[in-house]
Amino acid sequence: MDIAQLAEKVIAGDRRALARAVTLVESRRADHRAMTAELMERLRGAGREAVRIGLSGTPGVGKSTFIESFGMMLTGQGLRVAVLAVDPSSARSGGSILGDKTRMERLSRDPKAFIRPSPAQSQLGGVARRSREAVALCEAAGFDVVLVETVGVGQSETVVAEMTDLFVLLLAPAGGDELQGVKRGIMEMADLILVNKADGALRETATRTRADYAGALRLLRKRPQDPEGFPKAMTVSAVEEAGLPEAWETMTELVGWRRAQGHFARNRADQARYWFREEVRHVLLARLDEPDAKARMAALADRVAQGEAAPAAAAQEMLESLGKG
């Protein structure tokens, strides 16, 4: 694979080249990882910057319907939209359904949109390990908005906030007790809460739910990266496409304020540091899967099990052997 040529095609907006590049960055092969590093280095100077939006929400809240309606609205305004939808993987087989394209039929046919489902594999937080690199690829390809959809809501789900500029939490209309089910950590990281399905018989319930979440947000500690009135809660209807322009206007308002105040650039710099540390951790852990390391681990584990070595001493010995390697 000619990496220089692939990088040129990605920058030129070639969709097929972008799909090939995403496949490359998702690969676990050692040679592909080296090629990925070269590709990302070549794209680093592309000088393009998309608005990266992380979207999370409980299963059944209508994330796919929302993304399709929201994406169609944005492409209707002339914007190019990329959707990176992370599907849960089977713990047994490692496989994923990857059905997001079928759930977003209209958007998948839009020439200004690019939808890429990715398996979460073993990555915590419902975010594929290489999702951040895929986001950077879409940015280099000239997309204006990149949406990262995650599997569902959980404490580890907040990993998505480490690769996006905005974190949007999509919730369904519900009674007061359901408010307790939303993790405080998710609430503290959300920039915008959208109560979906605010239509028909659920319209009034959605309005009350929005008020409940707005009250809960006011109780949270004020964050330096938020202007007055943020984070905020709003109602939307993905089916009726109501409230979507207002939600987008709110997002652009927040991004504009953060750019002007310097929070946007600082956030991206902090994220780059975070992912550098994560990459170092992953490379070190990958070394434990090498045949020599696995054999050494097994031998040391047997010594620990037989009482011939303390766990801490054996672990130190293992680390020293890795350092020599």
PEURUR-V78994 format. One record per helix or strand of 2 or more residues. SS is the DSSP state (alpha for helix, beta for strand). FROM is the first residue (numbers start at 1). LEN is the number of residues. If there is no record, write none. Layout:
# PEURUR-V78994
{{SS/FROM/LEN} {SS/FROM/LEN}}
This chain:
# PEURUR-V78994
{{alpha/3/9} {alpha/15/12} {alpha/30/17} {beta/51/7} {alpha/63/14} {beta/81/7} {alpha/100/4} {alpha/105/4} {beta/113/7} {alpha/124/3} {alpha/131/10} {beta/145/5} {alpha/155/8} {beta/166/7} {alpha/176/4} {alpha/184/6} {beta/192/5} {alpha/200/19} {beta/232/4} {alpha/244/18} {alpha/263/25} {alpha/291/15} {alpha/311/14}}
